[in-house]
Amino acid sequence: MNAFGEKIKKLRLEKKLTLRELANISGLSYSFIGSLERGGFKPSRDSIHHLSKALNNEESELLMLAGFMPNDSAELLIQLSK
């Protein structure tokens, strides 16, 4: 499991969602989300967008965890959005 997968799973469990429920909300397949949680796939920007909306989480944080932006840029965006 990687940092991105751990975060997705943590957010999902905090919201008491099953993989299938998150899949229905996000429009992604439950098997794909499960693979992301286990670190089997690198997510696309589009799938990160869908997951951040479904989990009500900062998209910039998920982009950073997935390696799409440097940590310092993501941290600045998170601070500015609060």
Backbone hydrogen bonds, N-H to C=O, Kabsch-Sander energy under -0.5 kcal/mol:
donor,donor_aa,acceptor,acceptor_aa,energy
6,E,2,N,-2.7
7,K,3,A,-2.2
8,I,4,F,-2.4
9,K,5,G,-2.4
10,K,6,E,-2.5
11,L,7,K,-2.7
12,R,8,I,-2.5
13,L,9,K,-2.7
14,E,10,K,-2.4
15,K,11,L,-1.6
16,K,13,L,-1.3
17,L,12,R,-2.5
22,L,18,T,-2.4
23,A,19,L,-2.4
24,N,20,R,-2.3
25,I,21,E,-2.1
26,S,22,L,-2.8
27,G,23,A,-2.2
28,L,23,A,-0.6
33,I,29,S,-2.2
34,G,30,Y,-2.4
35,S,31,S,-2.0
36,L,32,F,-2.3
37,E,33,I,-2.6
38,R,34,G,-1.7
39,G,35,S,-0.6
39,G,36,L,-1.0
40,G,35,S,-3.2
41,F,35,S,-0.6
48,I,44,S,-2.1
49,H,45,R,-2.2
50,H,46,D,-2.2
51,L,47,S,-2.4
52,S,48,I,-2.8
53,K,49,H,-1.9
54,A,50,H,-2.3
55,L,51,L,-2.4
56,N,52,S,-0.6
56,N,53,K,-0.7
57,N,52,S,-2.4
62,L,58,E,-1.5
63,L,59,E,-2.6
64,M,60,S,-2.2
65,L,61,E,-2.4
66,A,62,L,-1.8
67,G,64,M,-1.4
68,F,63,L,-2.9
69,M,63,L,-0.6
74,A,70,P,-2.1
75,E,71,N,-2.7
76,L,72,D,-1.8
77,L,73,S,-2.2
78,I,74,A,-2.4
79,Q,75,E,-2.2
80,L,76,L,-2.4
81,S,77,L,-1.5
82,K,78,I,-0.6
82,K,79,Q,-0.8
